Amino acid sequence: MAFAPFDQAGIPVEDQFRSWSELNVDPLSSRPDDPYTLARVILMNGTEVEAALFSHHFSRQTDNPEIKRSLALSRRVEQQQQKAVNWLLPGDASPLETTLSYEQVAVDLTAWLARMEPDPTIQQALNFALLEDFDHLYRYANLYELIDGRHAEEITQHLTEITPGRPTFIEHRHPFDELRPHFATQTVDPLSRLHVMTITSAEQQTLNYYMNHGPDFMEPIARGLYAEIAQIEEQHVSHYESMLDPLDSWFANLLFHEFNEVYLYWSMFQQETDERVKALWELHLNMELGQLQEAARLLRKYEGREPLELLPPELPEIPLTFESNKQYVRDVLAAEIDLRADGLLIVPESELPSDHRWWAFQKTVNAGGSPTEEIINLQRDKQGRDYRDETEGPNPVPALRGTQDATV
């Protein structure tokens, strides 16, 4: 049966506050039975962080006391939700182990969104960054074995392959080439809006995590690896957020945020295998329904518009799903490994002119070498091979098999 969020009252926002004991939840195991439970926690934490940041920015743009009070009320609740969700992360997981889970989220979330995306331009943007996050998982997995002597498959449980993607050192682009065409609110497929908002929040969270946890390490190679990949995550946030319609009003964006959160909590609830976590998703779904009603009220009062002028009456039939996407990733890797960004376009590298700014930017940032390449060289020197978890066979790109990665 279709879920119609605007027909659901949810929990009134003023009744949503909880005690500290309710927020200080027992953490998950660092090796949960279902690694996608951890993935869902990571995604929903990023979603709540995005909600709070957006609310703060909105509040800074208005001097209307009623609007500020409404935003402050919902934002405080969102912050409680964020604590309850993020505090599920296992306390005995190292920053690097959490990083591996973050990259598993990035790969399987992006791949699923791309598979379901109805707009070819947005799908291409998803595929483009997918190959880069896929490579990041491979680089961090090699760091994990190098400094901890353990294998990333303990965390990914073979659900996500670990093998090179588009090599990270190639991913560094001039900022002008990180911007994509934006959709138009009047014509965009509602599913596309949900996809872009979701992936922007997820990538923003990864960026924030790497910015803050890169210095947690003593090893220079680890610090360098995080510094390099964190810059790519900055690129990805610019890449995705540029696809949002910049002409949408603050009130419309508030409504879109709340609708997206309803969709995501509803999706997480549909597939959760951990009953304790599933109960949290259900609670937060009902809370978000109350917040959606408040966003709708503000839209009506201050813009004279009905929510259904901007959004469909029902959620998509298929919930956002965490599942293995091995064949899809392999197909994209084989077909799109050589694509590069050129302004608003994504083109084969062979179409870039010899004086394109990508070449100059590459020369600048990689002048002293690339930590993401160095980590593989160190692994091969120590182990006689790099670490991979290629459950479906050799890498689909011949040049990424063995020791030829840097020539792609």
Summary of the structure (lengths in Angstrom):
residues: 408
radius of gyration: 21.3
end to end distance: 48.1
largest distance: 66.8
contacts: 1321
relative contact order: 0.16
helix: 65%
strand: 2%
